[in-house]
Amino acid sequence: SVQFEVRLGDVPRSLEVCARARRIIVRTARGGFALLDRTGRILLTGDGPLAVDPEDRRALVVSKGRQILYHLDPLYELRRWPDARYSSPKSVAFSGDGRLAVVMSVPGAYSVWEIDEGHRVYQ
């Protein structure tokens, strides 16, 4: 068991352990997130939704209205989608194989993206 304390600047709403138990997602009361490693070190924070792919290799975030894909180990930015802008994103998710991602901005409005190619395949 490992114990740690992290100051996020917002009230935690929920916790989620990623697929391979290497990372923890903290979702905040104001709709933001923090992605922590298993020692409690903050890897990423943002004001919108976050999803980690099924293999625990990449994270998709929407922060400040921008959609960004990160490689997680080591941490670096893989891609930004210049034509993907969201005023109030609600959630993001990966497909089971990690090849597609969906971003929902308001109920009923969503975009599906090919992760490796960066193309929007449905809106």
Stockholm file with secondary structure:
# STOCKHOLM 1.0

chainA/1-123         SVQFEVRLGDVPRSLEVCARARRIIVRTARGGFALLDRTGRILLTGDGPLAVDPEDRRALVVSKGRQILYHLDPLYELRRWPDARYSSPKSVAFSGDGRLAVVMSVPGAYSVWEIDEGHRVYQ
#=GR chainA/1-123 SS CCCCCCCCSSCEEEEEECTTSSEEEEEETTSCEEEEETTSCEEEEESSCEEECTTSSEEEEEETTEEEEEEETTEEEEEEEEEEECSSCCEEEECTTSSEEEEEEETTEEEEEETTTCCEEEC
#=GC SS_cons         CCCCCCCCSSCEEEEEECTTSSEEEEEETTSCEEEEETTSCEEEEESSCEEECTTSSEEEEEETTEEEEEEETTEEEEEEEEEEECSSCCEEEECTTSSEEEEEEETTEEEEEETTTCCEEEC
//
